[in-house]
């Protein structure tokens, strides 16, 4: 008898049901969960179950949580190894989002680059969130990269719905603090990439704004998924609600 063994059940109700179909047509199926398969499909499965992109929030801060100095300068807080890793993440996601305020202040390109400076083979969608107009001479308009999409809204739900309609499965939110705060406040950040440099500023803007937390008991808590050294810097990867993407593990 023919047999199919699979490691992760499809959480998408539109695409699920393949195992039942095979069983009904004489093919034996067996769900055999594995940690490796669960990790490999984590972002996709979370996105499918939630009906929206898997959201990764990136921060790059000093030890005292600053994203820039008091005069606004921020290049570079982290070192080359951390920046190279951030480009690897860009090359692996479907879209990058920043606020229009960040475009006005930093004029980013939002491309994924190889260590030699060349463009990576995959370039994510470049998403601008906010109602401010983007200057005609902004590097986002003049430099090569992924398609540029301007979502003239401050509503996080609208942003996620628009990207889901484009079949975006993974979204990297790179800032600035206003956009990061909005996504955190909406409760839709699935994974946090916190690059921390051994630098102290003592003043300057923080990574996020007011989240309405007035007591330590109400703090947003995360689960550490990974921590590694990148040159002189440290990357902490943390996740929320890790069971959301793993219905097969729950069944087991």
DRENVOGU-457512 format. One record per residue: residue in one letter; y, x, z of N, C-alpha, C in turn. Coordinates in steps of 0.05 Angstrom, whole numbers, padded with zeros to 5 digits, always signed. Atoms other than C-alpha are relative to their C-alpha. Layout:
// DRENVOGU-457512
AYXZYXZYXZ/...
This chain:
// DRENVOGU-457512
X-00024+00017+00000+00000+00000+00000+00025+00018+00000/X-00025-00015+00001+00070+00025-00017+00015-00004+00026/X-00014+00000-00026+00113+00042+00043+00028+00013-00003/X-00027-00011-00001+00188+00055+00054+00008+00004+00029/X-00010-00006-00027+00213+00089+00117+00030+00005-00002/X-00029-00004+00000+00288+00085+00132+00010+00004+00028/X-00010-00009-00027+00330+00112+00189+00023-00016+00010/X-00023+00015-00009+00391+00067+00191+00001-00027-00015/X-00003+00026+00011+00397-00007+00180+00028-00004-00010/X-00027+00005+00012+00455-00031+00135+00014-00022+00016/X-00014+00020-00016+00506-00067+00179+00017-00019-00017/X-00016+00018+00017+00541-00098+00119-00016-00024-00008/X+00016+00024+00006+00517-00170+00113-00003-00005-00030/X+00002+00004+00029+00531-00169+00038-00022+00018-00012/X+00018-00019+00011+00488-00108+00025-00027+00002+00015/X+00025-00001-00016+00435-00116+00080-00022-00018-00011/X+00022+00017+00008+00367-00147+00071-00020+00013-00018/X+00019-00013+00018+00333-00095+00028-00027+00003+00011/X+00026-00003-00012+00277-00084+00077-00015-00027+00000/X+00013+00026+00000+00263-00159+00082-00010-00006-00029/X+00008+00005+00028+00261-00163+00005-00025+00016-00007/X+00023-00016+00006+00212-00106+00001-00025-00010+00014/X+00023+00012-00015+00168-00136+00055-00011-00024-00014/X+00008+00025+00013+00167-00202+00018-00014+00006-00027/X+00012-00006+00026+00144-00166-00045-00022+00021+00003/X+00024-00016-00004+00087-00127-00014+00004+00029+00006/X-00005-00028-00007+00121-00062+00005+00006+00001+00030/X-00003-00003-00029+00114-00043+00078+00024+00017+00006/X-00024-00015-00008+00178-00020+00111-00001+00005+00030/X-00001-00007-00029+00190+00015+00177+00027+00013+00006/X-00025-00012-00010+00256+00029+00213-00007+00021+00020/X+00006-00023-00018+00250+00098+00244+00026+00015+00005/X-00026-00012-00006+00318+00116+00275-00002+00030+00006/X-00002-00028-00007+00339+00189+00280+00029+00006+00007/X-00027-00008-00007+00399+00222+00312+00015+00011-00024/X-00013-00013+00023+00413+00262+00249+00010-00021-00020/X-00008+00020+00019+00415+00201+00204+00023-00017+00012/X-00021+00015-00013+00457+00163+00254+00027+00014-00002/X-00025-00016+00002+00509+00219+00256+00010+00002-00028/X-00007-00003+00028+00508+00227+00181+00014-00025-00010/X-00010+00026+00010+00524+00153+00170+00020-00013+00019/X-00016+00012-00021+00568+00143+00231+00026-00013-00010/X-00025+00010+00009+00635+00134+00196-00004-00024-00019/X+00005+00021+00019+00607+00092+00139-00010-00025+00015/X+00011+00023-00014+00567+00047+00186+00021-00014+00017/X-00021+00012-00016+00626+00037+00233+00019-00016-00018/X-00018+00014+00018+00670+00018+00174-00013-00026-00010/X+00014+00024+00010+00618-00031+00146-00001-00021+00021/X+00003+00020-00022+00608-00064+00214+00027-00012+00007/X-00026+00010-00008+00683-00070+00228+00015-00013-00022/X-00013+00012+00023+00703-00091+00158+00027+00013-00005/X-00026-00015+00004+00759-00038+00156-00007+00030-00002/X+00006-00028+00001+00765+00037+00145-00006+00012+00028/X+00004-00016-00024+00739+00085+00198+00024+00017+00003/X-00026-00013-00004+00802+00113+00229-00003+00025+00017/X-00001-00025-00014+00809+00186+00249+00030+00006+00005/X-00028-00008-00006+00874+00204+00285+00001+00030+00006/X-00003-00029-00004+00895+00277+00280+00025+00005+00015/X-00024-00011-00014+00942+00311+00329-00002+00030+00000/X-00001-00029-00003+00964+00384+00331+00022+00006+00020/X-00019-00002-00022+00998+00400+00396-00001+00027+00015/X+00000-00022-00019+01018+00454+00445-00016-00009+00025/X+00014+00006-00024+00985+00458+00513+00014-00023+00016/X-00015+00022-00014+01040+00412+00540+00005-00024-00017/X+00000+00025+00015+01029+00360+00487+00022-00004-00020/X-00023+00003+00019+01088+00375+00441-00010+00004-00029/X+00006-00002+00028+01084+00366+00366+00022+00015-00015/X-00022-00014+00012+01150+00401+00352+00018+00010+00023/X-00019-00010-00019+01204+00441+00387+00024-00019+00002/X-00023+00018-00004+01269+00410+00412+00018-00002-00025/X-00016+00001+00024+01303+00428+00346-00015-00012-00024/X+00016+00013+00021+01248+00393+00306-00019+00018-00016/X+00018-00018+00015+01212+00455+00280-00028-00003+00011/X+00028+00004-00008+01136+00449+00280-00019+00018-00016/X+00017-00018+00016+01110+00501+00230+00002+00028+00010/X+00025+00014-00004+01065+00526+00254-00007+00001+00030/X+00009+00001-00027+01040+00504+00322-00028+00012+00001/X+00028-00010+00001+00967+00518+00305-00002+00023-00020/X+00005-00023+00017+00938+00579+00270-00014-00007-00025/X+00012+00004+00027+00907+00588+00201-00028-00012+00001/X+00027+00011-00002+00836+00573+00224+00000-00030+00005/X-00003+00029-00005+00856+00505+00252+00010-00015-00024/X-00011+00014+00024+00896+00488+00190-00020-00001-00022/X+00021+00000+00021+00838+00508+00145-00020-00022+00006/X+00019+00021-00007+00792+00461+00184+00012-00027-00006/X-00013+00025+00005+00843+00405+00178-00001-00007-00030/X+00002+00005+00029+00842+00414+00102-00029-00007-00008/X+00027+00008+00005+00766+00409+00104-00004-00030+00006/X+00001+00028-00008+00773+00342+00139+00013-00017-00022/X-00014+00015+00021+00824+00319+00087-00018-00003-00025/X+00017+00000+00024+00775+00337+00031-00024-00018+00004/X+00023+00017-00005+00722+00293+00064+00006-00029+00004/X-00007+00028-00005+00761+00229+00076+00010-00013-00026/X-00010+00015+00024+00782+00174+00027+00030-00002-00001/X-00029+00004+00000+00855+00169+00048+00012+00014+00024/X-00016-00011-00022+00909+00203+00090+00025-00018+00003/X-00023+00017-00005+00965+00162+00122+00021+00015+00017/X-00022-00009-00016+01033+00184+00147+00022-00021-00001/X-00023+00018+00000+01096+00146+00165+00022+00010-00018/X-00022-00008+00018+01156+00146+00119+00020+00017+00015/X-00017-00017-00016+01195+00178+00176-00009+00029-00002/X+00011-00026+00003+01149+00238+00172+00006+00012-00027/X-00006-00010+00027+01160+00243+00097+00029+00009-00001/X-00029-00008+00000+01236+00244+00109+00004+00025+00016/X-00004-00023-00018+01230+00296+00164-00013+00026-00010/X+00016-00024+00006+01176+00343+00138-00006+00005-00030/X+00005-00002+00029+01169+00329+00063-00028+00011-00006/X+00028-00010+00003+01092+00338+00065-00010-00005-00029/X+00014+00005+00026+01047+00342+00003-00025-00017+00004/X+00024+00015-00007+00984+00313+00036-00022+00004-00020/X+00023-00007+00017+00935+00349-00008-00021+00014+00017/X+00022-00015-00012+00868+00379+00010-00003+00026-00015/X+00000-00026+00013+00867+00454-00004-00023+00017+00010/X+00020-00020-00006+00814+00509-00006+00014+00023+00014/X-00012-00023-00013+00824+00573+00034+00017+00017-00018/X-00016-00016+00019+00851+00607-00029+00026-00014-00009/X-00024+00014+00006+00906+00555-00033-00002-00020-00023/X+00004+00018+00022+00878+00518-00093-00008-00028+00010/X+00006+00027-00007+00867+00443-00093-00031-00004+00002/X+00029+00006-00003+00799+00419-00067-00008-00020-00023/X+00010+00017+00021+00755+00381-00116+00007-00030+00005/X-00006+00028-00007+00766+00315-00079+00028-00001+00013/X-00026+00004-00011+00837+00292-00065+00002-00028+00011/X-00001+00027-00011+00845+00233-00017+00025-00015-00009/X-00023+00017+00005+00891+00175-00029+00022+00007+00020/X-00023-00007-00018+00961+00191-00001+00015-00026+00006/X-00010+00026-00008+00985+00131+00039+00025+00003+00017/X-00024+00000-00016+01056+00121+00064+00004-00027+00013/X-00003+00025-00015+01068+00069+00118+00028-00002+00010/X-00028+00004-00009+01137+00040+00130+00017-00010-00022/X-00018+00013+00020+01195+00006+00096+00021+00019-00011/X-00019-00019+00011+01238+00068+00085-00007+00009-00028/X+00005-00009+00027+01245+00088+00012-00007+00029+00000/X+00008-00027+00003+01212+00152-00010+00018+00013-00021/X-00018-00013+00019+01261+00200-00044-00014+00008-00026/X+00011-00006+00025+01250+00212-00118-00010+00029-00002/X+00007-00028+00001+01247+00287-00106-00020+00009+00022/X+00019-00006-00021+01197+00283-00048-00024+00014-00013/X+00023-00015+00011+01139+00332-00058-00024-00018-00005/X+00022+00019+00005+01091+00273-00053+00002-00011-00028/X-00003+00010+00027+01120+00250-00119-00002+00021-00022/X-00002-00021+00020+01126+00317-00153-00024+00019-00001/X+00022-00018-00001+01064+00355-00131-00027-00015-00006/X+00026+00012+00005+00992+00343-00154-00014-00007+00025/X+00015+00009-00023+00946+00307-00107-00012-00027-00006/X+00012+00026+00003+00913+00240-00095+00021-00021-00007/X-00018+00022+00006+00943+00174-00116+00018-00007+00023/X-00020+00007-00021+01006+00155-00078+00003-00030+00003/X-00002+00029-00006+01007+00087-00045+00020-00004+00022/X-00020+00006-00021+01067+00061-00007-00004-00028+00010/X+00004+00026-00013+01052+00004+00041+00024-00005+00017/X-00026+00005-00013+01120-00023+00061-00003-00020+00023/X+00005+00018-00023+01099-00052+00128-00003+00018+00025/X+00005-00013-00025+01095-00033+00201-00025-00012+00014/X+00023+00014-00011+01034-00078+00212-00026+00015-00006/X+00024-00016+00004+00971-00036+00223-00022-00017-00012/X+00021+00017+00012+00926-00095+00206+00004-00003-00030/X-00006+00002+00029+00961-00102+00139-00008+00026-00014/X+00007-00026+00011+00951-00028+00126-00030+00002-00004/X+00029-00002+00002+00877-00031+00141-00012-00019-00020/X+00010+00020+00020+00867-00094+00100+00005+00009-00028/X-00007-00009+00027+00902-00064+00040-00019+00023-00008/X+00018-00022+00006+00859-00001+00044-00029-00009-00003/X+00027+00011+00003+00795-00040+00055-00004-00013-00027/X+00001+00012+00027+00811-00078-00009-00004+00021-00022/X+00004-00022+00019+00812-00010-00044-00026+00015+00006/X+00026-00011-00008+00743+00005-00013+00003+00028+00013/X-00003-00024-00016+00771+00060+00031-00017-00002+00025/X+00018+00000-00023+00718+00077+00083+00009+00017+00023/X-00010-00019-00021+00751+00135+00120+00029+00005-00004/X-00028-00004+00000+00824+00140+00137+00008+00021+00021/X-00010-00020-00018+00857+00202+00167+00030-00006+00005/X-00028+00005-00007+00922+00185+00204+00011+00026+00011/X-00011-00026-00007+00964+00247+00208+00028-00001+00014/X-00025+00002-00015+01028+00221+00238+00023-00013-00016/X-00007-00014-00025+01080+00224+00262-00007-00017+00024/X+00005+00013-00026+01082+00200+00334+00002-00031-00002/X-00003+00029+00002+01106+00130+00315-00024-00013-00012/X+00024+00011+00013+01048+00117+00268-00025+00003+00018/X+00023-00004-00018+00998+00148+00316+00000-00020+00023/X-00002+00019-00022+01023+00104+00372-00007-00028-00009/X+00006+00026+00011+01018+00042+00328-00030-00004-00003/X+00029+00003+00004+00946+00055+00310-00015+00000+00027/X+00012+00000-00026+00928+00071+00382+00004-00027+00014/X-00007+00025-00013+00964+00009+00408-00016-00023-00012/X+00015+00021+00013+00926-00033+00357-00030+00002+00007/X+00028-00002-00008+00860-00007+00384-00020+00005-00023/X+00017-00004+00024+00833+00015+00316-00007+00029-00005/X+00007-00028+00004+00826+00090+00325-00029+00004+00009/X+00028-00004-00006+00752+00108+00322-00006+00028+00008/X+00006-00028-00005+00756+00183+00326+00027+00015+00002/X-00024-00016-00005+00808+00232+00352-00006+00029-00005/X+00001-00029+00004+00817+00303+00326+00025+00012+00012/X-00023-00011-00014+00861+00339+00375-00001+00031-00001/X-00002-00029+00002+00879+00410+00355+00021+00009+00021/X-00018-00009-00021+00909+00446+00415+00004+00030-00001/X-00007-00029+00002+00945+00513+00411+00008+00010+00027/X-00008-00012-00026+00955+00560+00470+00030+00007-00001/X-00029-00003+00003+01031+00550+00464+00013-00019+00020/X-00016+00017-00018+01082+00522+00513+00028-00002-00011/X-00027+00005+00009+01148+00491+00492+00018-00011+00023/X-00016+00011-00022+01171+00452+00553+00018-00023-00008/X-00017+00021+00010+01212+00405+00509-00008-00006-00028/X+00007+00008+00027+01206+00368+00444-00017-00026+00000/X+00015+00026+00001+01171+00304+00419-00029+00004+00006/X+00028+00000-00006+01102+00287+00443-00017-00012-00023/X+00018+00009+00022+01041+00269+00401+00000-00031-00003/X+00000+00029+00001+01045+00195+00419+00023-00011+00017/X-00021+00012-00016+01096+00147+00447-00011-00017+00022/X+00007+00017-00022+01093+00093+00500-00023-00019-00009/X+00022+00017+00006+01026+00058+00500-00002-00023+00020/X+00000+00021-00020+01044+00011+00557-00018+00005+00024/X+00017-00008-00023+01001+00049+00607+00018+00007+00023/X-00017-00005-00024+01034+00046+00676-00016+00011+00023/X+00017-00011-00022+00975+00068+00720-00024+00013-00012/X+00022-00016+00010+00918+00117+00711-00024-00017-00006/X+00024+00017+00004+00867+00061+00715+00001-00013-00028/X-00002+00012+00026+00894+00034+00649+00001+00020-00023/X-00001-00020+00021+00891+00100+00611-00021-00005-00021/X+00020+00001+00022+00857+00101+00543-00020+00022+00004/X+00021-00020-00004+00791+00136+00554-00017+00004-00025/X+00016-00007+00024+00751+00172+00501-00025+00015+00010/X+00025-00015-00006+00682+00205+00498+00000+00025-00017/X+00000-00025+00015+00680+00278+00479-00025+00002-00018/X+00022-00003+00019+00637+00286+00416-00005+00029-00007/X+00003-00028+00007+00650+00359+00401+00025+00015+00009/X-00023-00017-00006+00694+00417+00422-00007+00028-00010/X+00005-00026+00011+00701+00483+00387+00025+00017-00001/X-00022-00018+00003+00745+00544+00382+00005+00006-00030/X-00009-00006+00027+00784+00555+00317+00021+00022+00002/X-00019-00022-00004+00816+00623+00320+00010+00000+00029/X-00011+00002-00027+00863+00620+00380+00003-00028+00010/X-00004+00028-00007+00863+00544+00380-00027-00013+00008/X+00024+00015-00007+00814+00492+00405+00002-00028-00013/X+00002+00027+00011+00792+00428+00370-00018-00017+00018/X+00016+00020-00015+00769+00369+00412-00003-00025-00018/X+00006+00025+00015+00735+00312+00375-00011-00020+00020/X+00008+00021-00019+00729+00248+00415-00003-00026-00015/X+00005+00026+00013+00704+00179+00397+00002-00023+00020/X+00001+00025-00016+00710+00108+00423-00022-00018-00011/X+00020+00020+00007+00656+00054+00422-00021+00011-00019/X+00019-00012+00018+00602+00099+00394-00023-00017-00009/X+00023+00017+00006+00550+00044+00394+00005-00019-00023/X-00007+00020+00021+00588+00002+00342-00015+00006-00026/X+00011-00007+00026+00559+00041+00284-00030+00002+00000/X+00028-00006-00002+00488+00044+00309-00017-00024+00007/X+00017+00023-00007+00454-00025+00308-00029+00007+00000/X+00028-00006+00001+00388+00007+00290-00009+00014+00026/X+00007-00014-00025+00389+00051+00352-00002-00020+00023/X+00001+00021-00021+00404-00010+00396-00026-00016-00002/X+00025+00015+00004+00344-00046+00365-00024+00016+00010/X+00023-00016-00008+00299+00013+00380-00002+00002+00030/
